[in-house]
Structure formats: C-alpha cells, structure tokens
Amino acid sequence: MNYVSTRGQAPVLGFEDVLLTGLASDGGLYVPETWPVLKQSEIRALRGRPYADVAHAVLSPLVGDAFAPAELKSMIDEAYATFSHQAVVPLKQLSEDLWLLELFHGPTLAFKDVAMQLLARMMDAALTRRGQRATVIGATSGDTGGAAIEAFRGRKAVDIFILHPHGRVSEVQRRQMTTVPEANVHNIAVEGTFDDCQNMVKAMFGDTAFRRNMALAGVNSINWARIMAQAVYYFTSALALGGPDRPVRYVVPSGNFGDIFAGYVAKQMGLPVEQLVIATNVNDILARTVHTGRYEITGVVETSSPSMDIQISSNFERLLFEVHGRNADSVQRLMSSLKQSGAFTVESDELVRLQQECGAGTADEAQVGAAIKATFGATGELLDPHSAVGVHVAGQTAHESHVPTVCLATAHAAKFPEAVKSLSGIDVPLPERVVALYEKTERLDVLPNDLAAVQAHIAGNTSVEAGAAA
C-alpha cells in the first residue's frame, strides 16, 4: 500500500514511513494512492464480530505488508483491551432514528484514545525494529494531548512533547496531560491559541534541519494512522444498524476535520454512508465553507467546547484533494491563498462535490445547553458540550427518510464538568480516575508564543541525538 501527498511534491511512501513521517515534506497530508474497497459480502461477514476483529479486517489493506498479520492483530488486541467497555465503542439509542456512538470509554475518556492507543504501539514497534528513537510532537486543543501522552508514556523509543494553549483547555484535560510522571513526557503551555500551537508544529515539520536532527514524528490527526484507525468505528456502528444493507447517516462534532474524514475513508472503502454532517460550534468556518464555498479565517471565539475552537482545520485539505479530483496543483493553490490572505474559495463544480459529501450545521452556547438538558431529561444520557453540538445539529438537519442517524459522542461529560454545570445546571458525577487527577502533582513549562523558544526547549530536552533520523 502506497501513499501520496495532497500537494504532490513529496515522495510516495509506504505505510510505515507515513506512520513515522506524519506531515509530508511538501506540507501536504498523506492519503492512499488508491482506495482499497471491501466487498459487500466481506463487510456483511463482520456482523457480530468483536471490535478488534473488525479493526483487523478494515486496517489490513491500509497497512499492507508493514506489519505481519499476527503482529498487527496483537497490537490491535492490546490497544482495545485498554477500554472499559467490552464493545469498545457502544451504541446508545436516543430516539427512534437517532443513535449515540460512545467513543469515550478509553483511558482518557475521549475519542482520541481509539486511534492513539493503536498508533503508539505501531510507532514503537516500527522504531524498535529500525533501532531508532523519535521525538513525537503534537498540538492539542484538549483531548489529543491527553490521549497521546497516555499512549506514549514510558515507551522506550520516543520522547513526547505536547503543545497546548495556556489557560484554554479544561482543568481535567490539562491535568490528564500534566500529572503523568514518566520522564519521556513533556508538556508545553504556549501563550497563544490552539491554531498558534498547530502552526508551530507544522513549522517544525517544515524546518528540514530541525525535523531531521530531532527525528520528528507527528501524532496529530495529520498523521494518516490516526484517521485510518478512526474509520473502524464507522464500520462497527453501521454493522450494528443493518449495514451494509442499510445506509447510515453520521453527524460528527468537528474542529480539525479528522474524525469526519475517517467517515469518508469508510465510505471510500465500501461502507454505505448516506451522508456525513459536520457539526460546529460558533467557530463555524467548516459549516460556512460547505454552505458558501468560502473558507475565511475570522478569529477564534472561546466556547464550552474548546476542542472545536479552531479556524485552521488541517484535515479539510484531504477532502479538498478528493473533491478536486486529486489534483495536487489545485490544493497547492488553495493552501497558498490561505497562507497569504487567510481565505480561499472552492469553485462551483468542486463545491457541488463537497456538498454531495457533507452537510453542515452549527450550535451556539444556548443551543448546546438546551441539548444537554433535553437529552438528559429524555434519556438519562449526560452529554459533554462537544457531543451536545452534534446532537443539536442532528436535530437541526434531520431527514424524513428514517435512515438511522449516528451522532458521535466524542468525550465523557466528566472532562468538562464546569462547562456542563454552567450550561445545564446538571452536576457531573466524576469517575474515580478523574477525581484522582486533582491529587497529583502537575509538570508543565509555560513558553511564549515564539517558535524559536519552543524549538530550543524541545532540542534541550529530547533524548534523540542531533542528526538522528526517524
């Protein structure tokens, strides 16, 4: 299985190199050179199988020969044994046609665990086989950092540095990162926004000498392995609702577009997905783009759903590549416009294709609070603010076709207890592992919003020898 960059100037790579590379050398994102397609009979045969078995069937053609089948199966089994629910990602019915896919039963109570637990094992195995170490870097608006640190803590082949916007993540999110004691874990609180953190990570990957000397590897959703792993739960949920003989519609709370692009991957691999609906908070750049074709940065508003307080939605580039007929020159042109003017326009033909793939809706803070209260009153299910954005948009964009709609619940309400209480008046019972976070010592370094300062800090604290290459 080979992978190509969305910008067309980076070398074609196999899966293992893509896993360790993250961002392509031309600034683009890797996608499969061709989409492997599962036969409907193959998908149908996965009904009733454990999550790990479905994962092995879906991921094997995407991994190719990078890992032996038994090695891949072992890593998948280990990754999902860390989840507290036997189904890994159980479905809960909220109403006749609306279902909630609970993606928060992993170690850090967020959907990022689903991919990160597998990614860490794959990366550690690949580096060990090569006799190499890597410096893993990532930016987080809250959940990616905790999931990455939990997955990579204590692993011998990596040091991990996570950048988060200082004072702009929830206390639980912060403590899940900063209370981990292992020496290979480093937390950097940047005095800026998530987009500043994400831009720094991209700049470090774009700095050829720094990237080579620090043996950089990425764990944000720009890393293809993250997207790939998330595609599995589209298959398991659709199978539970009658797929592939019954189409399913998905509503996905989205900031960086990785989780919803995983649904596109599942569709390309043969899963009958009727529609993918982007659910945004008031930072609605993705919804505006779907509705008008105009992608324009307008500034970030702080909300109760901080993981969606984003204006630079990195993974959207992957879908732009697809709707432009995989024309890398077109993607280059759009990304250059974004860098120069903070905006670009999707032209009419491509916009039609985009709208055929995605719907979109938005929820403001009052609507988020109302969704939390209404859902709790009707079902007893307590939503976190991100999932509540999705449930509101699911109702706002409901079809009359009675196709089952699955709303992705991306985090446990216990990750945002203050926000849930403020929005709905409902107290969130905290799991014991969350309560324990408040009793642990935190470790973090607050750094200015300055790329050189962050690079110097990483260079001074990694175990990778200068000149190494992952």
C-alpha positions in Angstrom: 0.0 0.0 0.0 1.5 3.3 -1.1 0.6 6.8 0.0 0.7 10.2 -1.9 0.8 13.8 -0.6 -2.2 16.1 -1.2 0.3 18.7 -2.6 2.0 16.3 -5.0 5.7 17.2 -4.3 6.6 14.8 -1.6 7.8 11.2 -2.3 5.4 8.3 -2.5 5.8 6.3 0.8 4.8 3.0 2.2 2.7 2.8 5.3 5.5 2.5 7.9 7.2 5.6 6.6 3.9 7.5 6.5 3.3 6.4 10.1 6.7 7.8 11.2 6.6 10.9 9.0 3.2 12.5 9.8 3.2 15.6 7.7 4.5 15.2 4.2 7.8 17.1 3.3 5.9 19.4 0.9 3.5 20.5 3.7 0.7 18.2 2.5 -1.1 15.3 4.0 -0.7 11.6 3.0 -3.7 9.6 1.6 -3.8 6.2 0.0 -2.6 6.2 -3.6 -5.7 4.2 -4.4 -8.6 3.3 -2.1 -8.9 -0.3 -1.1 -12.5 -1.5 -1.3 -14.1 -4.2 0.8 -16.7 -6.3 -1.0 -20.2 -6.0 0.5 -20.0 -9.7 1.4 -16.8 -9.1 3.3 -18.4 -6.3 5.2 -21.5 -8.3 5.9 -19.4 -11.2 7.3 -18.1 -8.8 10.0 -21.6 -8.5 11.7 -21.5 -9.6 15.3 -17.7 -9.8 15.4 -15.7 -8.2 18.2 -14.4 -4.7 17.6 -10.8 -5.9 17.3 -11.7 -8.4 14.5 -13.4 -5.7 12.5 -10.4 -3.4 13.0 -8.1 -6.1 11.7 -10.2 -6.6 8.6 -10.6 -2.9 7.9 -7.0 -1.9 8.6 -5.1 -4.8 7.0 -5.4 -3.5 3.4 -4.4 0.0 4.5 -1.3 -1.2 6.4 -0.2 -3.5 3.6 2.9 -5.5 4.5 4.3 -3.1 7.0 3.3 -5.5 9.8 2.8 -9.2 9.7 -0.9 -10.2 10.2 -0.2 -11.7 13.6 1.8 -8.6 14.7 -1.0 -6.3 13.6 -3.6 -8.4 15.3 -1.6 -8.4 18.6 -1.3 -4.6 18.6 -5.0 -4.2 17.9 -5.9 -6.6 20.7 -3.7 -4.8 23.1 -4.9 -1.4 22.2 -8.6 -2.1 22.7 -8.1 -4.1 25.8 -7.4 -0.7 27.5 -11.1 0.3 27.0 -13.5 -0.1 29.9 -16.5 -1.3 27.7 -16.5 -4.7 26.1 -17.9 -3.2 22.9 -15.1 -0.6 22.9 -17.5 2.0 21.3 -21.1 1.1 22.3 -24.2 2.5 20.6 -27.0 4.1 22.7 -30.4 4.8 21.2 -31.7 8.3 22.0 -34.8 8.3 19.9 -36.5 6.4 17.0 -33.8 7.3 14.4 -31.1 8.9 16.5 -28.2 6.9 18.0 -25.2 8.0 20.1 -21.8 6.3 19.4 -19.9 6.5 22.7 -16.3 6.9 21.8 -15.2 7.8 25.3 -14.5 4.5 27.1 -10.8 4.7 26.6 -8.1 5.6 29.2 -8.6 9.4 28.8 -12.4 9.4 28.2 -12.2 10.9 24.7 -12.4 9.6 21.2 -8.7 10.3 20.6 -7.9 7.1 22.6 -9.4 4.9 19.8 -6.7 5.8 17.4 -3.9 6.9 19.8 -3.7 3.5 21.7 -3.0 1.8 18.4 -0.8 4.5 16.9 1.6 4.4 19.9 2.0 0.6 19.6 2.6 0.8 15.8 5.1 3.6 16.1 7.0 2.0 19.0 7.2 -1.3 17.1 8.4 0.3 13.9 11.1 2.4 15.6 12.3 -0.6 17.7 12.6 -2.7 14.5 14.7 0.1 13.0 16.8 0.6 16.1 15.8 4.3 16.2 14.3 6.8 18.6 11.9 9.6 17.7 10.8 12.9 19.1 7.0 12.9 18.9 5.4 16.3 18.8 1.8 17.3 18.7 -0.6 20.2 19.3 -3.8 19.9 21.3 -6.9 21.8 21.9 -7.6 19.4 24.8 -8.1 15.8 24.0 -5.3 14.8 21.6 -2.6 15.7 24.1 -4.0 13.6 27.0 -4.7 10.6 24.7 -1.2 10.8 23.1 0.6 11.1 26.5 -1.3 8.2 27.9 -0.5 6.1 24.9 3.2 7.0 24.7 4.1 7.3 28.4 7.1 5.3 29.3 7.7 4.0 25.8 11.4 3.4 25.2 11.7 4.6 21.6 10.1 8.1 22.0 10.1 11.4 23.8 6.8 13.1 23.5 6.2 16.9 23.5 2.7 18.2 23.5 1.8 21.9 23.0 -1.4 23.2 24.4 -2.8 26.8 24.5 -2.1 28.1 28.1 -5.4 28.5 30.0 -7.6 27.4 27.1 -8.2 23.7 27.9 -10.4 22.4 30.7 -8.8 21.6 34.0 -9.4 17.9 33.6 -7.9 18.0 30.1 -4.8 19.8 31.4 -4.4 17.5 34.4 -4.6 14.4 32.2 -1.5 15.7 30.5 0.4 17.3 33.2 0.1 14.7 36.0 1.8 12.0 34.0 5.2 11.4 35.8 7.2 9.5 33.1 10.4 11.2 32.1 9.7 10.9 28.4 6.6 13.1 28.7 7.0 16.9 28.2 4.1 19.4 28.4 4.4 22.9 26.8 1.8 25.5 27.6 2.0 28.1 24.8 0.8 31.6 25.5 -1.5 31.6 22.5 -4.3 29.8 20.8 -4.6 26.2 19.5 -4.1 27.5 16.0 -0.8 29.0 17.2 0.3 25.6 18.6 -0.8 23.8 15.5 1.1 26.3 13.3 4.2 25.8 15.3 4.0 22.0 14.9 3.6 22.4 11.1 6.5 24.9 11.1 8.8 22.5 12.9 8.0 19.7 10.4 8.7 22.3 7.6 12.1 23.1 9.1 14.1 20.4 7.3 17.2 20.6 9.6 15.2 20.6 12.8 13.0 17.8 11.6 16.0 15.6 10.7 18.1 16.5 13.8 15.2 15.9 16.3 13.9 12.8 14.3 10.4 14.4 14.5 7.3 12.2 14.3 3.7 13.6 14.5 0.7 12.3 16.4 -1.9 14.9 15.5 -4.7 13.9 13.1 -2.5 14.9 10.3 -0.9 11.5 10.9 -2.7 9.1 8.5 -2.6 6.3 11.0 -4.9 8.3 13.3 -7.5 8.8 10.6 -7.3 5.1 9.5 -7.9 3.8 13.0 -11.0 6.0 13.4 -12.6 4.7 10.3 -13.1 1.4 12.1 -15.9 2.6 14.3 -17.9 3.8 11.3 -17.9 0.1 10.2 -18.9 -1.3 13.6 -21.7 1.2 14.2 -23.1 0.7 10.6 -23.0 -3.1 11.0 -24.9 -2.9 14.3 -27.7 -0.9 12.5 -28.0 -3.2 9.5 -25.1 -2.3 7.3 -24.0 -2.8 4.6 -27.6 -3.5 3.6 -28.9 -0.3 5.2 -27.3 3.1 4.7 -26.4 5.2 7.8 -26.1 8.9 8.3 -23.4 10.4 10.6 -23.2 13.7 12.5 -19.7 14.5 13.7 -18.7 17.3 16.0 -15.7 18.6 14.2 -12.9 21.1 14.5 -9.8 19.7 12.8 -11.9 17.5 10.4 -10.0 14.3 11.2 -12.9 12.4 12.7 -15.3 13.2 9.9 -12.7 12.4 7.2 -12.4 9.0 8.8 -16.1 8.5 7.8 -15.2 9.5 4.2 -12.5 6.8 4.3 -15.0 4.2 5.4 -17.3 5.3 2.6 -14.5 5.0 0.1 -13.7 1.5 1.4 -17.3 0.4 0.6 -19.4 1.3 3.6 -22.8 2.7 2.5 -22.7 6.1 4.2 -25.7 8.2 3.2 -24.4 11.5 4.5 -21.6 13.0 6.6 -22.8 16.0 8.6 -20.2 18.5 10.0 -21.4 19.8 13.4 -19.6 23.0 14.5 -19.9 25.4 17.4 -19.9 29.2 16.7 -16.4 28.8 15.3 -18.2 27.7 12.1 -15.6 28.0 9.4 -16.3 24.5 8.1 -20.1 25.0 8.0 -19.6 28.3 6.2 -17.4 26.7 3.6 -19.9 23.9 2.9 -22.7 26.4 2.6 -21.0 29.1 0.6 -17.7 27.7 -0.7 -15.8 30.5 1.1 -13.2 29.4 3.6 -12.2 32.5 5.5 -10.5 32.8 8.9 -12.4 35.2 11.2 -10.8 34.6 14.6 -11.5 32.1 17.4 -14.2 32.6 19.9 -13.8 30.7 23.2 -16.7 28.3 23.9 -17.7 25.5 26.2 -16.4 23.0 23.5 -12.7 24.1 23.3 -11.6 21.2 21.1 -13.7 22.8 18.3 -12.4 26.3 18.9 -10.4 26.2 15.7 -10.2 28.2 12.4 -7.4 26.2 10.7 -9.0 22.8 10.0 -5.9 20.9 8.8 -7.6 17.6 7.7 -10.0 19.5 5.4 -7.2 19.5 2.9 -7.6 15.8 2.5 -11.2 16.2 1.4 -10.3 19.2 -0.8 -7.8 16.9 -2.6 -10.6 14.4 -3.2 -13.3 16.9 -4.4 -10.7 18.5 -6.8 -10.3 15.1 -8.5 -7.0 14.5 -6.6 -5.4 17.5 -8.4 -2.5 18.5 -6.2 -1.9 21.7 -8.1 -5.4 22.9 -7.1 -4.8 22.0 -3.5 -1.4 23.9 -3.6 -3.2 27.0 -5.0 -5.9 26.9 -2.2 -3.3 26.4 0.6 -1.1 29.2 -0.8 -4.1 31.5 -0.8 -4.9 30.5 2.8 -1.4 31.3 3.9 -1.3 34.7 2.1 -4.7 36.0 2.7 -6.4 33.8 5.3 -9.0 32.6 2.9 -9.7 30.7 -0.3 -12.8 29.9 -2.4 -14.0 26.4 -3.5 -15.3 26.9 -7.0 -18.7 25.9 -8.1 -18.1 22.4 -9.6 -15.9 21.4 -6.6 -18.4 22.9 -4.2 -21.2 20.7 -5.6 -19.0 17.7 -5.0 -18.2 18.9 -1.5 -21.9 19.4 -0.7 -22.6 15.9 -2.1 -20.2 14.5 0.5 -21.0 16.7 3.5 -23.9 18.6 5.1 -23.2 21.0 8.0 -24.9 22.7 10.9 -23.9 25.0 13.9 -24.9 25.2 17.5 -24.4 28.3 19.8 -23.9 28.1 23.5 -27.6 28.4 24.4 -28.4 25.5 21.9 -25.6 23.4 23.4 -27.1 23.9 26.9 -30.6 23.1 25.7 -29.3 19.9 24.0 -27.6 18.7 27.2 -30.8 19.3 29.3 -33.2 17.8 26.8 -31.1 14.7 26.2 -30.5 14.1 29.9 -34.2 14.6 30.7 -35.4 12.3 27.9 -32.8 9.5 28.1 -30.6 10.0 31.2 -27.5 10.4 28.9 -25.3 13.3 30.0 -23.6 14.8 27.1 -20.4 16.8 27.1 -20.5 20.1 25.2 -18.9 18.8 22.0 -21.3 15.8 21.8 -24.2 18.2 22.5 -23.2 20.3 19.5 -23.6 17.1 17.4 -27.0 16.2 18.9 -28.3 19.7 18.3 -27.1 19.6 14.7 -28.5 16.1 14.2 -32.0 17.5 15.1 -31.4 20.7 13.0 -30.5 18.7 9.9 -32.8 15.7 10.4 -34.0 13.8 7.3 -37.5 12.5 6.8 -36.2 9.3 5.2 -35.9 7.4 8.6 -32.4 6.5 7.8 -30.7 5.9 11.2 -28.5 8.8 12.2 -25.5 8.2 14.4 -24.1 11.1 16.4 -20.5 10.7 17.5 -20.1 11.3 21.3 -16.5 12.4 21.4 -15.9 12.9 25.1 -17.2 12.0 28.5 -19.0 14.8 30.3 -16.6 14.4 33.2 -13.9 16.0 31.1 -15.9 19.3 31.2 -17.8 19.3 34.5 -17.7 23.0 35.0 -19.0 23.7 31.5 -21.8 21.2 31.7 -22.9 22.6 35.1 -22.8 26.2 33.7 -24.7 25.3 30.6 -27.3 23.0 32.0 -27.3 23.2 35.8 -26.6 19.5 36.0 -23.8 18.2 38.2 -21.5 15.7 36.5 -20.6 12.7 38.6 -16.8 12.3 38.3 -15.3 8.8 37.8 -12.7 7.9 40.4 -9.8 8.2 37.9 -10.8 11.9 37.2 -11.1 12.7 41.0 -7.6 11.2 41.4 -6.1 13.7 39.0 -6.7 16.6 41.4 -4.5 14.9 44.0 -1.4 14.6 41.7 1.4 17.0 41.0 1.5 18.8 37.7 4.5 19.2 35.4 4.5 21.8 32.6 6.6 24.5 31.0 4.9 27.8 30.1 6.6 29.2 27.0 5.9 32.4 24.9 4.2 32.2 21.5 7.5 32.0 19.8 8.7 29.2 17.5 12.4 29.6 18.3 11.8 29.4 22.0 9.7 26.2 21.6 12.3 24.6 19.3 15.1 25.4 21.7 13.1 23.8 24.6 12.5 20.6 22.6 16.1 20.4 21.5 17.3 20.8 25.0 15.0 18.1 26.5 14.9 15.3 23.9 16.9 12.1 24.2 17.4 12.0 20.4 20.9 12.7 19.4 21.3 15.6 16.9 21.4 14.4 13.4 19.2 11.3 14.0 16.5 10.4 11.6 13.3 8.5 12.3 
